[in-house]
Amino acid sequence: MVTGDENSIDARVSQLKSQIEETESDFDREKLQERLAKLAGGVAVIKVGAASETELKERKLRIEDALNSTRAAVEEGIVAGGGTALVNVYQKVSEIEAEGDIETGVNIVLKALTAPVRQIAENAD
């Protein structure tokens, strides 16, 4: 737990954020993000148990995979699931007024966007 003057902590958090933006090294960025998370209270300890060593290793790998996916989502961004993002894009693309080859391209994109949504709807039955 972090204790101390709140203004000092906020100043350090701001400093770490600017260092994260400025650094070009992935290693340095990761270490700075770890420091920031610890300072901001965003650290968790995950305890895992299992009946055997093999099962423990398997669980550990699954947890590491989930953590890496979560980190990637935080870093790179995420979109709404269940086809929501596709529907939102479809609505925006359908607003495009075009003629000729561009209209053909718009229609191809619209058709491509409907295929996954149809499949999601079929899977829901």
N, C-alpha and C positions, 0 to 999 in steps of 0.2 A: 504494500500500500504506500502511496506517495503522500508524504506530509510536507508541509511548508507553506510559505506565503503563496497565495493563489495567483497573485500578479507575477511572481517569479516563475511559477509553473507555466502560466499562459505565455510568458515571454519565451521560455524555452521551447514550448510546443510550436510557436510561430517560427522560431529559429530552425527547428528540425524540419518543419514543412518546407521552408525555403531551401534548406540544404538538399532535401529530397528532390525538389524541382530542378536544382542546379546540377546535381551530380550526373555524370554520364556512365558511371560504373554500376552495373547491376548488383554487384556484391555490396558496394557501399550503400546503394539505395535500400537493399533488403535490410541491412543492419540498422540504418537510420529509421526505417519503418518499424523495426522491432523496438527500438528505443522509444519511438513515438507511442506505440501501442502500450508499452509498459508504463510510460509516463501518464498517458491519458486513461489508464485503467482498463485497457482493452486486451488483457491477457487472460487466457484460460488454461487450466491444467486438465488434461484428459487422462483418466486412469483406466487402463484396460486389463482385464483378467481373462484367463482361459484355463481349460482343463489340461492342456498339453502345450508343449513348446511350439509345435507345428501350428496349432490353432492360434496361439498368441501371435506368431509371426504373420499369419494370414490376416488376423484382425488389425494388426499394426499397419500392414500394407493397405488395407481398405481405408483405414482412418487417414493415412498419409495421402492417399488418392483423393479423398473427400476434402481434406485441407487444401491440397494443391488446386482443386477445382474451385474452391471458395476463394482462394487468393487470386486466381485468374479472373474470376467474376468481378471481384472488387477492383482489380487493376484495369481490366479491359472493358468492364461494363457488362450488363446483362439486359435482356429484353424480357417482356412479359411472355409467359409460357402459354401452352395450349393453343397455339396458332394466333393468339391475340396480336402479336407483332405483324404477322402476315396480313391479317385483316386490316390493321392500321395502314400498312404500306399500300395495300390494294386500294383503299379509299383515296389515298393521296395520289397514286399513279392514275386512277380513273378520272381525276380532275384535270389531268393534262390534256389540253386541246392541241391536237397535232394533225398534220396532213401528210399524205404520201408515205415515204419510207419510215418516217418517225412514228406515224400512226400505226403502221404495221408492227414496229418495235414495241410500242406501248401495248398493243393487243397481245403480243407474244408474252410480255412480262405479266400482264394480267392473267393470262391463261396459266402460266407457270405458277403464279401465286395461288390459284384456286386448287391445284392438285393436292398439295399437302393438307389444306383445310378440309377438302372432301375426305381424305384418308383419315384424318382425326375424327371427323363426324362418323364415318363408317366404323371405326374402332370403338366409338362410344356406345354403339348399339349392343 
